């Protein structure tokens, strides 16, 4: 009864265990003892089979016979302890009384513990419980360190984005004044050139045919060039205005707002913008709003800008795939989760290839033609969402769909 009580003290949550033993009888006996405790047990009779099992399963503990196929398992143990992934798996060596020196050698090489045949059930459960606890602690430590590292990267990324926003804003403002002069002088020069062409045409009879041909041809070329300067100057001005607007993502105080209403208004602005530019066969935008979402504090202007940028990206993707037809579809869904609000934006456009998926949130990265924008839309959207304590991820299948998933933590 005392042994039974002692066993009860070592109850552990089920673990995935690998037995490495070429003795079928010993292997089956240990397997039965472990299985009755609720553990999932896998077994292998040689090192090659063991390696295959380790590659296919997340093993918590390994029981290893001191000798496998007539050879010491020391070399296999050291190989495991040198492996980047397997070295964290606790190994319990199973030996005979005569293997003491080899047991010590294996412990020095990294084995967690050992058991001597015949196996005592209480010792077996106690040492297994210790190994499982150690493996759990290691896994939690790894996960915690990974979380810290991820947090560090997010902080660095946010600092870079903040510095980049300041830099972009500063450069854009410096460029805007000289660009305004260029555009204004180009427009004035265009008007003067137009007047000169009219006067030259009116005075055609007062000059020789050679002089008229020379003046007429070159004035028209000059007028064409001035028009191009004005056109490209205005395009540059639009880009600078866009960059100034996008760099100002942290502006605006947060006030309680209806997320669903903000998204609806953003959709209307997007559609109006495309119709203004002559695109009338627009994709259908369906919404599935969760009306249980309460008002949450957001900067309406910057949050709307983030949603607009993602929707604009979806529209462009659909137009590239389907052209100016109504075949495209965008679906926006909101969900009131326990700790956060979820927003998904799904489109059936060209999707995002695996090669560029990791790059789409990088500032100035774009797959759009030159002159359509500086590539700050998605990076700005991410910054805005992060400033609201949220995250944005993307799931996509090339030529099929793209889905942006946003979460905003409830304060």
N, C-alpha and C positions, 0 to 999 in steps of 0.2 A: 504493500500500500504506500510506503514511503517513496518508492521509486516512481509510482504512478503520480504522486503529488508533486514530485520534483519535475516530472515531465511537463506537468501542467504549467509550471512557471516559465517554460520556454516556448510557449505558443507564439508563433510569428505569422505575419501575413504570408500568403502563398508566394513562393519564389520559383524562378525558372532555373533548374539545376542540371548540370551536365556531369555525367559519370564517365570517366575515361578508364576502362578496365577491360583487358582481353580475356579475363576469366568470367565466362558466362554465368556460372553459379553465383559468384560473389557479386557480379553486376546486378543480377535479378534480385538477390536478397536485399541489397542496399536500395534498389529501386522500389521494392515493396515497402520498406521502412519509411522512405521519404514520401511515397505516394499517399500513404494512409494519413499523413500530416497535412495533406492538401496541396503539396508542391507538384509542379509540372516537371517531370523528370525525362531528360533525354540521355541517350547513352551512345558510346562509341568504343570500338575495340582497338582502335589504333589512332595515331596522331593525325593521319590524313583525314579520316572521317571526322575527328574532333574539330579540325580547322574548318571544314565545310559547315558543321553545325554552328560554330562560333560566328561564321560569316552570315549565316541566315537567321540567327536568333540573338536576342539580347539576353545573354546569360547572366544570372546574379551570382552564382557560386559554382565552383568546379570541385568535384571529388576526383582525385587522380591516384591511381595505383602507383606504388613506388617503382614497379617494373612493368613495362608494357612490351609484349611480344619478346620477352627474354632480355630486353635492354632497359637500362636505367632511364627513367622519365625525366631526369635532371635537365637534359638538353632541351626537351620540349618545354619544361617549366621556364627556363631562362629565356627561351624564344618568346613565350607569352608575356613575360615581365618586361621585355624590351619593346613589345608592340605598343603603338600609340594608343590603341583602343582597349586591347585585352588586358593590359597591365593593371587596370583598376579592378579586375575581377578577382575576388578572394579565392585562393586555392587551398584546399585541405588535402594533405597527402595521407594515403592509407598505406601502412607498412606492417611488417612483422617485427618481433622483438629484436631480431638480428640486424635490423637496418638502421640502428641508432645514428651511426656516423653519417649515413646518407641523408637521414632525416634532418640532422643539424645543417648539413650542406644546403638542403632545399629551403630550410627556413631562412638561412643567410641569403639565398638567391631570391627570396620574396614570397615564399609560401606563407600563408596566413596561419596555418595550424596543422596538426597531424592527429591521426587516430591509429591505434594499434589493434590488430585483429587478435581475438574476436571482438567485434565492435560492441561497445556498451551503449545501449539506447539513450541513456540519460546524457552521457558525454557527447554522443552524436548530436542530440537536439540542442544541447547547450552551446556547443562550438559552432553549429550551423546558425543558431540564433545570433551569435556574436558576429559572424561573417555577414549575415543579412543586414544587421544593423549598421555595420561598417560600410557596406556597399550603398545602403540608403543614404548615409551621411555624405559619402563621396559624391553621389549623384546630385544631392541637394546643393552641395558646395559648387559643383560644376555649373549647375543651373543658375545659382546665385551669381557666380563670377561672370557667366555669360550675360546675365541681366545687367550687371554693373557695366560691363564692356559696351553693351548696347546703349545704355544710358549715356556713357561717355561719348560715344559716337554721335548720339542725338544732340548732346550739348555742343559738341564741336561743330556739327552741321548747322545748328541754329545760330551759333556765333558767326560762322562763315556767311550764312545767309543775311544776318544783320549787317555785317561789314560790307557785303556785296550790295545790299540795298542802299546803304549810305553812299558807296562809291558810284553806283549807277545813277543815283539821284544827283550827286555832285557833278558828274561828267555831263549828264543830260542837260542840266541847267546851264553849264558852261557852253554847251554846243548850241543851245536854243537861240541865244541872242545873235551870234553871227549868222546863223541859219535864217533868222527872220529878215536880216538885211539882204541876204542873197535872194530870198523869195520876193521881197518887196522890190528890189532893184531889177530883178528879172521881169516882174510884172510890168514895171514902168518901161523897161527897155522893149518889152513886147508891144506895148501900146505905141511907143515912138516908132518902132519898126513898121507897125501896121500903117501909121500915118505916112511914113516915107514911101511905102509901097503904093499907097493911094496917090500921093503927089507925083511919083514917078510915072504911074500909069496915066495920070491926067496930063502930064507934060511930055508925053511920048512924042508928040509931033514937033516939039521944040528942040529935040536932040537927035543925033544921028542914030540909026538903027543899031550900030555896034555898041554905042554907049548905053542905050536903053536896054539892050539884051544883057549887057554886063551888070548894070545896076539891078535890073529886075531879077535876074537869076540869083545874085549874091544876097540881095535883101530878103528874098524868100527863104534862102538857106539859113540866113541869120535869124529870121523870124522863127523858123522851124527849130533851130538850136535853142533859142531863148525859151520856146514853149516846153522843150524837153527839160531845160534847167528848172523851170517853174514846176513841172510835173514831178521830177525826181526830188526837188526841194520839198514839195508838199508831202511826198511819200516819206522822206526822212523826218519831217516834222511830225507826221503821224506816229512813226516809230518812237521818236523821242517822247512824245506825249504818252504813248503806251508804256514806255519804260518808267517814266515819272509816276504814272498812275500805279503800275505794278510794284514799284519800289516802296510805295507808301502803304504797305499791308498792315502795319501795326497801328495805323491812325484810327481814331474813333473810339469813344468809350463804349463799354459793353452795357447793354440794357436788356431786360427781359423781352424776348420776342418769340413769335410763333414760327418755328422752323418750317413748317409746311407752307405757311403763307409767304415766307421769304423765298422759298424755292419756286412757288407758283409765280410770283412777281418776276423772278429771274428768268423763268421760262418765257414769259411774255416779252421781256426785254430782248432776249436772244432772238426770238422769232421776228420781232419788229426790226431788229438790226439786219437780219438776212433778207427780209422783204424789201427793206430800203435799198439794199444792194442789188435788187432785181432777181433774187432767187425766190421763186414762188412755190415750186414743187418740193415742199419741205418734208422731212421724215415725221411720222406720227410720234408724238411724245405722250406716253401713257403714265399716269401717276397712281401709286397705291400708297396713300398716306395713312399712317396710324394716328387716329384722332385722339388717342389717349395721351399723346405727348404734351406735357405742360410747357409753359413758356420758360426758356432758359436764357441766361445772360450771354449775348453775343454782340459783336460789332456788326451791325446789319450790313453796312456798306462793304466791309472787307470780306465777310462771309458770303455775301451774294456774289462778290467778285470771284471767289474760289469756285463756287458752284458753276458760275458762268463759264469760267475757263475750262472746266471739265466737260461741260455740255458742248462748248464750242469745239473742243477736241473731238467729241463724239460725232458732231455734225460734219466736221471735215472728213472724218474717217468714212462716214456713210456716203458722202458726196463723191469721194474718191472711188468707192466701190460701185455705187449705183448711178452716179451721175445726177443730173437734174430730174430725178424721178421720185415718186412717193414710196419707193420700195423699202426705204430704211425705217427702222423702228428704234426708239429709245424708251426705256422704262426706268422710272425713278420710284424707289420704294423707301419709305421710312418705317422704323420699328422702334418701339419704346421698350428697351431692354431694362433689366433690373438695375444695372449700374451705368448704363450709357444709352445714348441715342444712336441708332445705326441708320446710315443712308447708303443705298446702293444705286449706281447709275450704270445701266446696261445698254449697250448698243450692238447692232448686228453689222457693223462696218468691217473694215479690213483687218481689225485686230492688231495685236502687237507681237512681233516676233520675239522669241526667247533671247535673241542676240541683243536687242535694244531695251528689253523690259527693265533692266537695272539702270538704264541711263535716262529714262523719260523724266525723272524728277530732278535731273542735273540742270542747273541754270544755263541757258543759251543752247541747250541741246534741242535740235528740232529735225524732223524729217520733211517738213513743209518746204515748198519752193522758196528761193531767196526773195526777200522783199515782202513776205506775208507776215512777218513778225520775228522778233529776236529770240524766240524760244524760252520765254519766261513764264508762260501760262501755267504749266503744271507744277513747276518749282514754286511759283508764287502760291498756288492753291495749297500745296503741302505746307508751306510756311504759315499761311493763314490758319489752316486746320490745327497745326501744332500749337500756334499761339492761343487757340481755343481749348488746349488740353486734349486734343484728339489725335487720331492717326488716319492715314489713308494708304491703302494697298490696292494693287491691281491684279486681276486674274484675267487671262486672255488666251484665246486659241487663234492662231493666225488664220486670216481669211474667214473667220467665223464670228467672233464676238470679242468685246472687251468689257470688263466690269470693274468699276472703281468702287471700293468699299470704304466708307468713312465711318469712324466712330467718334463721338463727342462725349467725354466723361461728364456725368452729372455732378454739379458742384454741391 
